[in-house]
């Protein structure tokens, strides 16, 4: 197996100096080798299995960078990476699993991981689609706001460095724990343990949590739209909640961003799964999980800044409910039910329903 390192212990699978560094030179020659073999399927197959799968995955993520940049600049629409967000991590996971099958490695754990990843993609792709994300001209509203704040030249640099490059590498990096799991399968075989079962079930559970959070938000926004168009309050909703403009019920009464919380946890759990199979507490693939958390911190900060300007009661919501994790000890109903019962719990003033 020319594309895989020689490993003697499962902890070696997480050793950057043994499993990554020796193969970095492959990255430099790979583009030319692909061009030379592009018309010969058998040569491409040989090149695929002889190239370290981490390097070929990294090469593909770098290949996408100029494509994202060019399309975004030509169309002046900077959500090109967003359109691929729900697809690329699963594509990378599928790449690792396909490689394992092609070189004859045990794949039970990897196949289970890919099944979870596919479910994750289906949920996120569906939610992005129904919100119009794939519609022509659709763009994340935050990019438009940012363009108003900085000069065109600076935004171009931001597009090159962050939107096109860093985000593409990020979507690859969150899948790198699968590379460690692939390497470990050479020594562990198909020993699918109780811990593996727990990891896989937790990951699916987190996807379901995100799905229910998305659905609750979708139902609320649909009810709000109906209320604004007809002035009639849909069943199971309260006028005060719809007038407020943002959802504070269900999972959203416990977290201001329950879908984001689940999404971030998913990639931390995948990283922990790689730690488990490699008998390590920390390994280099933590970079992907930490970077994902950092991205969500920044994007959520901007989202909430916009929401606080748009909705007068949003700052009170921030005081009552935690950003990602539940907040204890506020002494007020997290779902704002006190606002629906006729009086403000703090001022005692009558609230119009």
N, C-alpha and C positions, 0 to 999 in steps of 0.2 A: 504494500500500500504506500506508494511513493508520496501521496498527498498527506499522509498522516504521520505524526511523530511516533517514535519508539517510546513507549511508557511501560514502567515496571510496577507502579503502584497507582491506586486511584487518585491519590493526592497529586501525583504528577500531572494528571489531566487538567489541573487548575494552575499549573506552573507556567507563567507567561514566557519565561526564558526557554522552556522546552517545547511548548506547544504553539507559540506565536512567532517569537523572534526569528527562529531559523527559516521561516517561510516568507518573511517580509520581502526578500529579493524577488520572489515569484511575482509580486505585484508589478514590478517594473517591466517585466518581459511579457506579461499576460496580454496586453492589448495587441502587440505585434503578432503573438502566437494565434490569437483569435482570428485576426485578419488573414493570416496565412492558411488557416484551416476552415475558413468560413464556408467554402463550397464543398467540403468533404465531411459528411455526417460522422463517419467512423473516426476521423481525426479529431473532430470536436468532442466526441465521447471520450476518447483517450485523453485529450487535454483536460476534460472536466474531472475525470477520476484521478489524474496525476497532479492536479492542482489542489493545494490545501483548501478545503471548503470555506474556512474562515476568510482566506484571502480572496477567493472568487466572489464571495458575498460582499466583501468590502469593495472590491473592484466594481461590482454592479452598482453599489450605492454611490460611488464616485462618478460612475458613468451617467447616473441620473441628474447629477448637479447641473451641468450645462443645459440639459434639456429643460429642467425646471426653470432655470434662469431665462433662457431664450423665450420660452412660451409665455412666461409671466411678463417679460418686458415688451414683447410684441403685442400682447393682448391688454397690457396694463391691468392685469388681474393677478393678484399675488397669492391666490389660494390654490395654486397648482399642487403643492405638497399636501395641502389639506385634502384634496381629492384622492390622494393615494394613501392617506394616513391609516385607514382601516384595512388596507390590503398588504402593504409592504412588510410589516413584521411577520405576517403569516406566510408571505412569499419566501422570506428568509428562513423561517422555520421549515417550510416545505422543501427548500433547497437542502438543508442539513439532513432531513429525513430521506430525501431522494438519494443523496450521496451515500448514506448508510446502507440503503437497500442495494445500490449499484455495486458496492464493494463487499457486500455480504456480511454486514454487521448485524447483531441482534437488534431488533427494532421495536420491541413491545412498548418500552417506556417512551420512545420517540414517537411511535404511532399514536399513543395516547395523548402526548403533548400536542401533536399536530391536530388531533380531533378537537381539543380545547381551543387551540388557536383559530381554527376554522369557525367555531361557534362565536368566538370573540369578534372575528371579522364580520360575520353575518349580522350580528347585533349592531355594531358600530356603523357598518355600511348602510344598513336599513334606516337607522336613525338619521344619518347624514342625508340620505336620499329623500326621506319624507319631509325634511326641513328645507328641501330645495337646493342642497349643496351641489348637486350635479347639473343644475340648470345652467344654461348659457348665461354668462354675466354674473353668476352668483359669486360673492366674495365675502370673506370674513370681515365684518364691519370694523373690527379693530385695526385692520390694515389701513382703511380709509382715514380713520381718526389719526393714526400715526403719520400718515402722509401730510396731514394738515399741520402737524407739529414740527416737522423737520424739513430741510431743504431737499429738492429732488436728487441732488448729488449724494447727499448723506443717506437718503433712502435707498438709492441704488447700491451703495456699499453695504447697507443693512440687508438688502435682498441677496447679494452675493454671499456674504459671510454667514448670516443667520438663516434666512428663509430657505435658500437653496442648498447651502453646504451643511450647516450644522444640523438642520432638521433632517436632512437625508441621512447623515451619519447617525443621528439619534435613533431613527427608526430601524437602522441596522443593529445598533449597539444593544437595544433592548432584547434582541433575539440571540445575542452571543452566549447566554447561558446554555442554549441548546447545543452549541459546539462542545461545551464541557460534558454535557450529558451524552453526546455522540461518542466522545473519546472514552468515557467511562464504560460505555456498553461493551467495549472490547474486553474489559476485565470482569465486569459484573454480569455480562450476558443478559438473559431475560429474567433476572431475579426481581420481578415486580413485587416489591414489598408492601406491607401495610402503610408505611410512610409514603411511598409513591402513590398509593391509592388516595391517601389523605390530601397530598399536594394537588393531585388532579381534581379531586372533588371540590377543594377550596377554590381553585381557579374557576371552575364552572359556576360555583356558587357566587363568586364575585361578579361574573358576567351577568348572572341572573339579577343580582342586586342592582347593577348598573341599568339593566333593561327595565326593571320596575321603576327606578328613579326617572329614566327617560320617559316612560309611559305616563307617569304621574304628571310630569312637566308638560307633556304633549296634551294631556286631557285638560289641564288647567288653562294652557294657552288657547286651546280650541274653545273652551267655555268662555274665556275672556273675549275672544273675537266675536262669538255669538252675542254676548252681552252688549258689546260696543255697537254692533250692527242693528240689534233689535230692541235694546234697552230692557230685555227680559232676562232674569237670572235663571240659568239652566238648572235642572234638578241636581241636588246634592251639593250645590255651591251656595255661598253667601255673598250678598251684595258687597259687604265691607271688604271681603277678600279680593273680589274682582276689581273693586275700585282701587285697592292698594296697588294692583298691577303685577305683583309677583307672587309665586306660590310659597305658602308657609305651612302646608299641610302634608300629611303622610311622611315619607322619608325626609322631606324638605323641612319638617319641623325639628328634625334631629341634626341635620347637617345642611349648611347653605349650598353645598355642592356634593350631594351623595353619589352622583354618577362619577364625578372627578375623583372622589375618595376611593371608590371601587377600582377605577381605571388605574390609578397610581399603585394601589396595593397589588394588583394583578402582576405587574412586572417586578415588584419586590418579592413576591412569592415565587415567581419563576426563578429569580436569582437564588433564593433560598433553596429551591429544589436542586439547583446545580451545586450549591454548597454541600447539600446532603449527600448527593451521589459521589462527590469527590472528597468526602471526609475533610472538608475545610470549613472554617468559620467565616473567612473572608477570602475573596479572590478577585482578580482583575475585572471580571464582568460586572462588578458593582458599579462601574462607571456608567453603564447604560441606565441602571435603575436610579442612581443618584441624579443623573442628568435629566431623566424624565420627571423626577420630583421637582427639580429646580425649574424646569420649563413650566410646570403647572403652577408653581408658586408665582412666577412672573406673570403668566397669562391670567391667572385668577385675580391677582392684584389689579391688573388693568380692567378686567371685567367688572370687578366690584367698584372700582373708582367711577366707572361709567354709570353703573346702576345706582350708586349713591346720589349722583347728580340728577338722574332721571326720576327716581322714586323717593318722595319725601320721607317715607317710613323705612327706607332700607337701612339707615344707620341704627334704628331701633332693632331691626331684625339682626344686624350684626352683633348687637349687645346681648340679644337673647339666645342666639343659636351659633354654635361653633362653625368655623369655616369648613372643615372636613370632618372633624370628630365631634361628638356630642359635647356640649358645654353644661356643666353642673352649677347649681347654686345661684341662678339668676332670680329665682323667686317669682317669675312671671311665666304664664303659659307660652310655650314655644310656638304653638300654632296660632297665636293671637286670638284665642277664643274669647278672651276678656274684651276684645274690641267688638265682638259680635253679640255680646250679652247686654248691650245697652249703655255701658259706662266704661270709661277708661279706668283701668285698675290703678293707675298712678295719680291721675288728677281728679277722678270721680266725676268728671264732666260727662254729660250725655253725648253718646255717639250716634250719629244718624246712620241707620241701616239701609 
